[in-house]
């Protein structure tokens, strides 16, 4: 088999579409295989380049194919879609991957390790439980408001306040609702316990990753942000500069230019939304603390100046952009962040 052999695999749960290309622009073989047949098919092939979309189970299959001696290339699904001609089918998807692979401007997604996917799984579980907890809290607040009971702002006030109302026979809560509200309070405490347990697991895993410790030295980057960066990015060295990394996260301006006219708008919001959210929330916290520090460093002083000129939201996003660039520098140079004193 030629060294130019490309094997495109359209991933699925049970049936996989495979397209083999020996000459660029042509498909020499097509197969429709089950999971067991796919493993045997790839194992019997000489070393080749296997192209897949970076979708569900892609990283698992990527690790499996790498162990069999193949080179694995994962392409972003949104970049493959323009190469799918006609109706979207498994056959056209596989052909589109082969065509997209020929475009050198499409950067592949690195295959994640088991450790990275473990971190990502913990973050997803925590986010899901956090969303359930928020929905339950809002539901309890809204229901009690219908009976004239208003709970103070803040999640820590809800469960103690509801339990105190349930213990009071004259609180105004109907008897038919008391047992259900008690169950909701128990569910909320269970969710909070699960969230705390996940954070402990993340802390334990972070102790084994020197990169996480270095990233946590950056203002606005805590346990969640640092571990999420390692889980999503893998290695920042694949980006040529800090600006490229900030653009990957979606924190650089969206550009709409033509000729001599250059227009820069709002941030692009491309990339991983969860990672961008963590960076912006961390920047908000850093900005808030910077306004209450007696002697803020140069980074925090710059953020306070931007807030006075542009407002809190724009300053927070601008700080998140700068933090993303610092993350790239700290990560690639393998050193910790050192704050620079603000010169008078």
N, C-alpha and C positions, 0 to 999 in steps of 0.2 A: 504494500500500500504506500502511496506517495506521502511525503512529508507535509504536503499541502492538504491532507485530508481533514475535513471539518465535519463534525457530527452534531447536528442540531437536535435537541431533545425538548419536545413540548411536554412539560410536566403535568401530571394529573394524579388523581387518587389511585386509579387502578389500571387505566389504559394510557400508554405513552406513545406519542407519534415521534418517529425518528426519521430524519432526512440526512443522507450522507452525500457530501460534495467532495469530489476529487479535483475538479477544475473549477475555479471561481466563476460564479454565475450559472452553474448547472447543478442539477441534482441527479446523482447517478443511482441512488438507492432510496427506497422508502419502506419503512416497516411500521407496523402497529403492534406493540408488545405489551404484555402484562408486566407487573413488577418483577416477578421471578425471571421472565424472559429477558427483561432489560438488563438485569445484572449479568446474566450469561452472555448476552450479546456484546456488552461493553468489555467483559473480561476476555473474550475470544478475539477482540480486535487488537491490532498493533497500536502502539502509542499514537494518539491523534489529539486534535484540539476539539473538545466538547463544548458547545455553545448552548447556554440556557438562559432563560429570563430569571432575574433575581426575585422570584416570587416564593410562595409557600413551599417548603421542603427543599428549596434549591441548594441551600448551604449543606444540608445533610447529604444530598446526592453529590454535591461538589466534593465533599470530603471522601465519599466512597469512591468516586471516579479517580481522584488523585492517588488514592492508595493502590489503584490498579495501574498506575503509571501514565495516566493521561493528563494533559493540560486542560484546566477548566476555566472557562471565561463566562462570567455572569454579566448580562447586559441589563440595564434599567428597562423595565417594561414600557415606560412611556416613550423611550427612545426607539423601541422596536416597532411600535404601532404604526408609524408612517410608512414602514417598509412592507406592511401586510397589504397585498393587493386583493381587490375584490372582497368577497364575503369573508368574515372571520371564521375560519375553521382550524382544526388542528393541523391540517396540511399547509395551509397558507401561513399559519403562525410559525411553523418550523422553517418554511422557506424564507419568511421575513427575518428570522434570526440570522440565517446565513448571509442575507444581504446586509443587515445592520452590522454584522461583524466586520464587513469589508470597509466600513467607515471608521477611519482611524480617530476621528474627532469624538466618537462615543467612548467615554471612559468606562471600563468594566468595574463591577462591584467586587471587592475582595471576598473570598470565601471565608466565612466566619468560623472560628474555632468553637469547640464545645464550651470553653470557658466564657467566650463572648455571648453565646446564645443562652447560657445559664443566667448571666447578668441581665440580658434582655428579657428573659422570661420572668424573672423576679420583678423587674420594673413594670411589665405589662400586668402581672397579677396585682401588684400594688395599685396601679392606676385604676384597674377595674373595681377593686374594693373601695378605693377612695371615691370613685364616682357613685357607687352604691350608697356609701355613707352620706355623701352630700345630698343625694336624692331623698334618702330617708329623713334626714334632718329638715330639709325644706318641706317635705310632706307633713311632718309632725307640726312644724310651725304654722303651716297653712290651715291644717285641720283645727288646731287649738284656737287660732285666730277667729274661726267661725263661732266659737263659744265665748268670745270676748277675752281670751287669755293671750297676752303678748309676751313672748320670751325675749330677753335681752339679746342683742347682737353678739355673735360669737358661738362657734360650735361647742366649746366646753360647757356652755350654760344649759344646753338643751336637756341632756339626760338627767343631771341633778335636779333641774327645775321640774321636769315631767314627773320624776319619782316623788318629789315633794308634793306635787299636786295630787298624785294618786293616793298618797297617804292621808291627805286631807279630805274628809268626807264631804265638806262643804265647799270644795273648790269649783264646783259647777260642771265637772266632767260627768257625762252620763254613765250610769253603771254598766251599760252594755258595751261601752268603749274602753273601760278601764283595763280589762285583761289583755285586750289587743295592744293597747299602748304600752303595757308592761312587757309584752313580747317584743315590741319594736325596740324598746330600750335595751333589752337583752341582746337583740340582733346588732344594735349599734355598738355595744361593748364588745361583741364577738368580732365585728369588722375592725374595730380599733386594735384589738389584740392581734389579729392577723397582719394588719399594717405594721405594727410594732415588730412583730416577729420577722417580717420580710426585711425591715430596715436593719435588724440585728444580723440577719444572714448577709446582707450587702456589706455591713461593716466587717464581718468576719472574712468575706472574700476580698475586701479591699486591703486587708492586712497582707495578703499574698501578692499584691500588685504594686510594685514600686511606682509605676506611672500614676496611679490614683493618688498616692501620697504627694507627689510633686504637683499634680493639678490642684489639689486641695489647698495649696499655698497661695493660689491666686484669689484675689478678692471676688466674692460672688460665686465661687465654685466650691460647693460642699460635697458631701457624700453622694447624694443623688446625681448631681450634675457630673461629677468625675466618673462615677461608675457607668452612667449612661453614655458618656463620651467614649469610654473604652469599649462598651458593648456595641455601639453603632458605628463608630469610626474605625476601630481596630488599630490602625497605625496612621498617625498624621503625616508621616514622611511621604505618603503618596501624593500630597499636595505640594506644589512648588513654592508656595508662599502663604503667609497668613491671610492675605486677601482672598486667595482661592479657597481657603478653608472657610472663611466667613461667608463667601458666596455659596459654598456647598450647604451651609446651614440655612441660608436664605436671609441673611442679615445685611446684604448689600443692596443698593438702590436698583430698582427696575429701570432699565434704559430703553428709551424710544427715540432714536436719533436717525437723522437723514441728512446727507450732505454736510454742510457746515453747521447745522443746527443740532445741538446735543441737549437732550431732555433727560433728566434724572428724576424719577418719581419716588414712590414709597418703596419699602423693602420688598424684595421679590417673593418672600415666603416660600421659597423652594426648599427641598430637602426634608429632613425629619422634623415634623411639627412638635413632637414631644421634646426633642433636644433643644429646639429654638425657644420653647416655652420655659424650660428650666434656665436657660441662659438669661432670658429677659427678666424672669422673676428674681434671679440672683442679682442682676444689675439693679433692679428696683430696691432690693434690700440694701445693697451697697450704697446706693445713692441716698437712701433715707438715713443711714448711719453716718454718711459723710457730712451731712448737714448738722450733725450733733457732736462731731469730733472737734476738739479744741485745735489740733494741729493736723489736719488731713494731709496725706501725701499728695504727690503730683497727680496721680490718676484720679483720686477722689476730688481734688480741687478742680481739675478739668471738668469732671462730671457736674459739679455744682455750678460752674460757670455756664456750661451748656444749658442746664436747667433754667437759669435766669434768662437766657436769651431765647430758648425754644420751647420751654415748658417741660413738665415732668415726663410725659410719655415719650417724647422724642429724645430727651436726654437719656432715659432708661434704655431705649433701643440703641442709641449711639454708644452707650457704655457697653452694652452686650456685644456690639460689633467689635469694639476695642478688646474686650475680654476674650472673644473668640480668637483674635489675632495673637493675644498673649498666650492663649492655650496652645496654639500651634508652635510658638517660639519655645515655650517651656517643654513641650512634648518632644520636639525634634532635637533640641539641644541637651535634653536630659539634665536640666538643672531646676532649682526651685525659684519661685518668683521673689524678687527683692524689691520692696517698695522704695521709691526715690522721694526724699524729703522735698516738700514744696518750697521753692525759693521765694523769698519775699520780694 
